[in-house]
Amino acid sequence: MKANAFTDRLLAWYDHHGRKGLPWHRNRSAYAIWVSEIMLQQTQVSTVIPYFHRFVEHFPDIEALATGSLDEVLHYWTGLGYYARARNLHKTARIIVEQYHGRFPRDYETAQALPGIGASTAGAILAFAFGKRHVILDGNVKRVLARYHAVDGWPGERDVAARLWDLADRYTPRTRVRAYTQAIMDLGATVCRRTRPDCAHCPVRMGCRALALGTPQRYPAARPRRSLPTRTTAMIMIRDRRGRVLLQRRPPTGLWGGLWGFPECGDEDIGEWCQQALGLRVELATPWRPLRHTFSHFHLQITPIAARAVSSDQVMENPEMVWYNPNQPDERGFAAPVKRLLQQLRETT
């Protein structure tokens, strides 16, 4: 099938079956498109929608996001994961306000250079917000093109990615760019699914090489398997006489950067560690049942340990620590395991 035939059939399908009611496409503001595209990185539309509504209600424009605190941003991101996205969103908002008068840049190279915005994300933002012809290659598009052309190999490999970028450029039209960009994303999300592709209802099935070979699920190739290592940590849930729990802000970068959580220690004597690192003498209780949290590159085995503060010397002098009332939540960000443990603490009060 020729390039224009592929594009025409895809657009005709989109006109009847595409998703046209997504909240970030209703007013086509660059701000809404940008926030949604960052949220949609590695996250499904159905998961993103409620987070998007809450986020833009609290931060209705770039200026509001730029002037908000990182704690607020992380609070409204809590549960969505991949928190570097939220930190970069906040950082980029401040850059746009300071350097571009609060307007999202329309130049591709400028947009791509902003924190958290890669080649495909920049293309999507400029296509959706401004109708400019730019190529996208998110996970859904990779899957559609890899199957349509039976492209061997994992898309994370340089040569495979280059081949898919060439194909994406071939099919991206010069008119109806918004519709085409949404169409190919929708096709991958709703028809050419990773598992159980609905080939019978695919508008470009006649030219699909993977379907002709009878092996659509073979494409694209999966990331090479590797066993994930397991790391361990103890989360110390220290409560004072008023029932408040000690929280500590994590470093701004790295794992759960900028989020609030329980103090953590490794293999040290916990009582001695608390006194030396936190300035607290504590009484330890029986450890809670361990829980496991999986990241893309390792498993984290968490042992929650309840404790009572006997004395406090330094905690209140440290701005990176706070005595937090679990029954009166405020606007700060938590990683999913910490949020879960805080809920359990509320239930055991």
N, C-alpha and C positions, 0 to 999 in steps of 0.2 A: 504494500500500500504506500502510495506517495505521501510525502510530508503533508501537503495541503489536504489530502483526503483524510489522513489521520486526524488532523486538527479540526476539519469540518465535521467529522462524525462525532468527535468528542464534544464540540460546542453544541451540536444538535441534541446530543444526549443531555448535556448540562441544562439546556433550556427547559427540558421537561422533568429532569430528575435531580438536578444539582441542589446543593444547600444554599439557599438565598436569604435565609432569615437569621444568620449568625449575628450576634449582638454587635460585634466590632465592625460589621460591614454596613450598618444602618445609616451612619452619617459620614462614613469614609474619612474620618479625621485621622491625620497621620499619627496622633497620639494614641488613639484607640487601636489602630492597626499595629503600631509598634509594640504596645503592651501585650496585645494578644499573640503576636508572633513570638515574643520572648517566652510567654507562658506555654505556647504550643511546642516549643523545643522539647522533644522527648516526652511529651504529655498529650494524651488524647483530648479531643474537643469536648467530649462529655464531662471530663474531669475539670477542664479549664473554665467552662462557662460560669459556674457559681463563684469561682475565685475571681474571675474577671469582673463580674457585677459588683462584688464587694470592694474590689480594689479601686475601680474607677469611681465608685460612689464616694469613697473616702478621699481619693486623689483624682479629682475630675479633669485636671489638665497638667501639662508639664510643669508649670510654675508651682502648683500644689505639691507635686511629687518632689521637685527640687528643694522646696523649703521644708518638707517633712523630714523627720528624723529617720535614721537607719533603723532604729528600733521599731518605729511605726511600720515601715516598709516590710521588715521581716515578720512582724506580727500578722500583717494581711497576706503574707506569703506562706505562713506556717501550714504545713501539711502538703504543700505543692512540691516540695523537694527541690534538689539541685539549687541550693540557695545562692550560689554564685550568680545565678541569673538575676536575682533580686538585688544583690549588691551592685551588679553592673547596671541594672536599670536605674537605680538611684544615682549612681555616678554619672551615667550618661545624661540624665535629666539636668543635672547641675551644669554639665558641659554645654548642653544646648541652650540653657538660659544665659549662661555667662558669655558664650562665644557666638551663638547664632540667634540672639534676641528672642529665645523661646520658640523658635520655629524649627521643626525637623528638617535637616538639610535634604535637598532634592538631588544632590550630586551623588552618584553611586560610590565613588571612591571615598568621599567624605563620610557617607553613611556607614560604609563597611569598616572604616577606621574607628568608629565609636565602640566603647567597651561592650562586649557581649553580642555584637552584631557581625556575623560572618557573611560570606558571599551570598548564600541562598536567602538568609533572613533579610539582607539589604535589598535583594531583588524583589522579594515578596512585599516588603513595605512600600517600595517605590512604585511597584505595579498596582497594588491595591489602593494606595492613598492618592497617587498622582496619575495613574494610567500610563506610566512610562514602561517601555518594553525592556524588561530585564528578565533574565533566566533564573528559575528556581530549581533546586534539586534537594528537596527534603526527603524523608524516608519513604513517603508514599509515592513520590515521583520516581525515585530510584527503583522501587518495586515494579511500577508500571512499565518503565522503559527496559529494565533488565528482563522482564518476562516477554515483552513484545518483540525484543530482538534476541532473546535467549543469550544474554551476555553472561559469560562464565566469570566466576570469581567473586570475592567479597568486595562490596562497594567501598570499603575502607582502604583498599589497596590503590595506590596512586594511578596505575594504568587503567584499572576498572573505573575509577572515579572520572578520569579524563574522558574515557569513552562515553560515559553517561552524560557528562556535561555537554559534549558535542551533540549527542542525540537530543538533549533538552533544548539546546539552542536551535537545532534544526526544526523542531516542531512549534516553538513559540512564535505566534503570529505578530504582525505589526499592527493589527487592529483587534479590538475586543480582548486586550491583554488581561484586564481584570477577570473577565469571564473565563478565559482559557486557564489562567493561573489557578482559579478556584476549581475549575472543572477537572484538571488533572490531579489535583490534591483530593478532590471528592471521589474520583474514580478509584484511587488507591485506598481510600479510607472505607468506602462503602461497597465496592464491587471487587476490585483486585486486591482483596484482603490477604494479609500474611498467611492466615490459615483459612481454609474453606473458601477459596476464591469463587465468586459467582460468575463463572465464565459464560454461562448461557445468556446472561443479561449484559454482557460487556459490549459497548458500541464499537470496539475495534477488534473484536475477536477474530474476524476474518483474516487479519494480517498477523495475528500473534503467533510467533514461532514456538514459544513455549507450549501453547495449547496444541499446535500442530504436532509437536513431539510427544504430547500426552503427559508432560511433566511440569506443569506450571509452578508447582510448589518447590521445585528444585531451584528456582530463581527468585530473588538473587541468592547467592551462596551465603550461608550463615558465617558469622564471625568465627574464626578458628577457636575451637574450644580450649579452655585452659582452666585448671582447677584454681578456685579462689582461696587464698590463704585466710586464716581466721586470726583476728586480733582480739585481745581481751582487755577489758577495763572494768573498774569498780566505780559506780556512781554513788557518791556519799550523800544521802538525803538527811542533812542535819537540821533538826528543828529546835527552836528555842522554847522558852517557857510559855510564850504566847501562841505557840503552834505554827509560827512562821518557819519557812524553810529557806536555807541559804542557797542562793543562786550566784553563779559566777559568769561573767561575760567571756565568751571564747575569743581568741585572737581574731583580728579582722579578716584574715585569709586562712585558707586551709579548711579542714573538716568542720562543717557547720559554722563557718566563719561569721562572727558578729552576733550569733545567737546566744541566748542565755541558757544555762544548763546547770547541772549539779557539779560540784567539784569532783574531779576524777583522779584516781591514782592507780598505779600498776601493782607491782608485787611488794611494795613497801608495807611495813607495819602501819595499819590505817590510823590507829590512835596517835602514834608518834608523828605520822605525816600530817595529820590535821593540826597538831600543835605547832609544828615547824612551818608548814606552808600557809596555814590559815589563822594562826594565833588563837586556836580554840582547843580546849580540852573537852573531849566528848566521851559519852557512854554509848557503846555499840550494841545494837540489837541483833537478832538473828537475821542473816541476809535473806532477802526476798528471792523468789524464784527467778533464775536468770532469764533474760530475753535476748533475742538475736535480731540484729538489723543488718540487712545486706545492701552494700553499695555495689557500684559497677565493678570494682576491682578488689573487694575483700568483704568478708563477713566480720561483723563486730559482735562479740559475745559480751553482753553487759550484765554485771552482777550488781543489782541495787542493794545498798546497805543502809538501813535506817539507823539514825543516831540521834542522841540528845546532847545539846550543848551544855556543858557544865560551867564554863567561863568563857568570856569573850574579851580579847585584848586589842586586836587589830582590825577586825572585820569592818567596822563602821568607818574606819579611816581609809578604806580602799574603795574608790569610785567604781571599780569593776566588779564589786560584790554588793548584794542587796539581800535583806531579809524580806522574803516575799510571802504574802498571804495567799495561799492557794484558793481560798474561798472568795477572794476579791481580785479576779484577774484584771490585768491592765494591758496596755498596748506594747507588748514586747514579743519578740520572736522566739519560738522554741522548735527544736528538732522533734520529729514524731515520737521517738522513744521518751523524751523528756516530757512532752505533753501527756503522753499516756501515763507516766508515773505520777505526774501532778494530779491527774484525775483520780488515780488510785489513792493518793494521799488525801484528797478531798473526801473520798468515800470512807476512809478509815479514821477521819477526825472525830 
